[in-house]
Amino acid sequence: MYFVDVQGTLISDSDKSPIYGSKNLIRYFNTHNIPYMVITNNTKAKSSDFLANLKSKGLDIRPDAYIDPFCVLNDVCKPCSAALFGAPQFIKTMDELGYTQDFSSPKAVIIASYDAFSFDDFAKMIELVQKGAKLIAMHATSTYKKNGKLYPGVGAIASMIEYATGIKAAVVGKPSELFYRTALIKASKQLSSKEILYQNLHEGMAQSSEFMDFSSVSIISDDAKGDLLGAKELGMQTILVLSGKVDKLENAGVRSSAINYTFGNVGRFLESIEDE
């Protein structure tokens, strides 16, 4: 089965248009009944809205083959009073999900992507965490690309607050094990019980396993440090595409042994599996 990133992998960082081969890759998975999950660290639009936007671009993603941090947030922090730090659209979506903005005595400090954070914002995060609010990062991406520039990602900001307070952040989205495990379970449900049993036996796994394990997953992403490194540590096969954050493996920011395969884009990857 496959996990497939969105930004820089399926759609362009610059104009959000589908990258070469992305529509055909999703179509290939659908027509060949290959279990897959489109995995994204979207923290702006509601999950259903973001999926609808991707489908409007011609990416025919199955409803049961999509996951973002909002899909697993309740497992980390149920709706409550929280200090929400992120883009206005993130604040709006969190309000719709039942989270109340509170900068006086919040139960949690929840951080999402934003390119206009100030040092006053960082000071408030530190203050509230020191007072006992739970520190939550919507994901742990190290950087994200916008207007041709790389900005500090949520993971970088959360690491700064961790260092300042001595408090470890709970991570909701990629590359947390919770997120990847939830994606694995959802992808496994696309298989029949007979297929799961066959593949477990074929790969030497316990017959009693209800779901496949991470060794059955190949993950495709343009983010080696934010997505692939954590996936590799869990036992997945890692595939780096050079259509987003970096144009060379040497610039990926991780040891070369963390990457199993490298392709220019998902179209080139699709060509490689069609030739098998």
N, C-alpha and C positions, 0 to 999 in steps of 0.2 A: 504494500500500500504506500501511498505518497502523501506527504504534507507539502503544501505549496504556499509560499509567501505571496503577498499581493504587491505592495509598493516596491518598485524597482525590479520586480520579478514578472508579475502579470500585467501591471500597468506602469507607464512611464512616470518618473519623478517630476519631469518638466511640465507635461500637459495632461497627465492622467489618462492618456490614450492607451489602448492595448498594445503591448510589446509584441514584436514579431513571434508568431507561433503560439501565443497564449490562448487564443480562441480555439485553435486546433487541438491544443493539449487537453483542455477541459472536455472538448468533444470526444477526443480519443478515450479518455477515462470513462466517460458516460457510455459510449457505444460498446466498449470492451468490458463493461462491468468491473472495472478496476476500482477498488475502494480508495478514496482520497479525501483529504480535508484541505480546504482553503483556510489558511491560518493567517490572521492579521492582527496587528496591535492597534486597530482603529479605536480611538477614544473620543470620537466626536459624535458621529451620527449613531442613532440606535441601530442595533444589529440588523434588524429587518430592513431599515432604510439603506444601510451601507451595502447589504447584499443586493437590494433592488437596484442600486446605482451601478454595481458591477455587472449585473445582468443587462442593464440598459446599454452597456458598452459592448454587448455581444458575447459576454462570458456566461455561458449557460450552466452556472453552478447549481448543483442540486441543493435544495433547502437543508437536507440532512448532512451536507458536506461543507459546512461553513462554521467557523468559530472565531470569536474575538473576545477581548477581556470582559466585556459586559456579560457574556454568556456564562462566566464562572465567578463573577464578582461576589455573588451571594455566598459562595463557599469561603470567602476571605472576610467579607464584611457585609452584613445585611443592612438594609436601609436604616439610616440613623442620622443624627446630627453630626456633620463632618465639615472640616475646613477643606474646601475643594479648591485646588490650584490647577489651572489649566486654561485652555481656550474658552471663550464664551459659549461655543457650541457644546463643549464638554460639560460646563456648568448647567446648561439648559437640559441636556440629556439626563444628567444625574438627578436633577429636580423631577423630571418626568418619571424616573425610576424610584422615586421616594426618598432620596437623600436631601437633607435640609442643610443649607449653608449656615455655618456657625463658626465664628472666629473667636468666641469668648470661652466656651467650655465644650469643645467638640470631643466626640468619642474617638475620632480618627482624623488624621491628616492624609488626604488622598491626592496624589500628584499625577498629572497627565501631561501630555506634550503641549508645549507653548513656547513661542519664540520671543515673547515680550516679558519674561520674568524679570523682576528687579531685585536688588539686594534687600530691599524691604520685605519682599515676598519670602526670600530665604530666611531672613531674620524671624519672620512670623512662624515659618515652619519649625525652626529650631525651638522657639519659645513654646509652642504648643506641644511639641513632642516631649520636651523637657518637663512639661506639666503633666504628662501621662497619656496624651493622645497616641493611639496606635499609628505607626508610620506605614503607609501603604503606597506602593508604586504600581500604577496601572499596568506597567510592563517594565522591562529593564534594557531597552534598546540603548546602546551607547551613544549613537548619533543618528540624526535623520537629515535627509537632503532636501533643501528648499532653495529655489532661485539660484541653483548652481553652487550653493554653499552647504557645508556640514555644520549643523547646530548640535549643541549638547542634548542628548536624549534623556528620557526619564530615568534611565539607569544611572547616567552620569550625575544627574541632580540628586537622586536618592542616595547615591554613594557619598556625595558631599554632606548631606544631612546626617547620614549614618556616622560619618567621621566626626562631625561636629557634636553629635549628641551621645555617641556610643550605643545607639539603639538600632537594631537590625530591622530593615524594612521587609514587609511581606509583599511578595511580587505576585500580581494577578496574571498578567499575560506572558508572552514569550520573554525569556526562555525558561520560565518556571516549570518544575516537574508537574505541578498541579495542572497547568494549562496543557502541556503536552500529553499528560495521562488522560485528561478529559477528551482531547482530540482523538487519542488512540481508541478509547472506548466507543466514541461516536463512529469512528471509521470501521471498527470491528463489527458494529451492528449492521453495516452494509453487507456483510457476508452472511450466508446461511450457516446454521450450526454444522452442517455437513462439511462445508468449505473450511470452517475454522478447524474442525477435527482433522481434516486431511492435511491442512497446512501445518498444524501443530505436529502431526506425526512425521510429515516430510522434513520438517526442520528440527526434529528431535526435542520438541517441547512437551511438557506434561500433558497427558491426555485430558486431564481434568480442567485445564485452563479454559475459562469462559471466553477470554479475549486473547488476541495476538499480543506479543510483547514488542518492545521497541526495536528489537533486531529485525523485525519484519518491515520496518519503516525506512523509506528514503525521503529525506527532506530537501526541498529545493528553495534556495533563498539567495538574495544578493548581499545579505548581512551575515558575514562570517562570524563576527564577534558577538553580535546581539542575538542571532538565531542558531547558527550552526554549531558553535562551540559547546553550548549547553546540550544540544541534541546529541552531539557526538559522545559526550560524557554519559548519556543515558543509553547509548548503544545503537543509535541510528546511523545509517549511511548518509553522508553529507554531500550535497551537490551545490556548488557555488556557481551562480550565473553572474556574468560581468556586465549586466545591463542596468545596474543601479549605482550603488555606492562606490564601487571600485572597478577599475578597468584591467587590473592585473592581480593575479593571485598573491604576488609579493606585497601588494598594498592592502591585503585583507585584514591585517592586524592580528593574525593568529598563526600558530605554527603550521607548516604545510601538511603535517601528518593529521591535522584535524579535518582536512578536506579530502574526501574520497575522489570526487570528480569535479572538473571545471568545464563550463560551457559558456559561450558568448551570450546566449539567451536561451529561453525555454524552447524556442523553435529548433535550435541545434540539438537540444536534449531530446526532443520528440523524434527527430530524425534518427538519432542513435538507437532508440528503442524500437522504432519501426523497422530498422534494418536487422534486428536480431532474429 
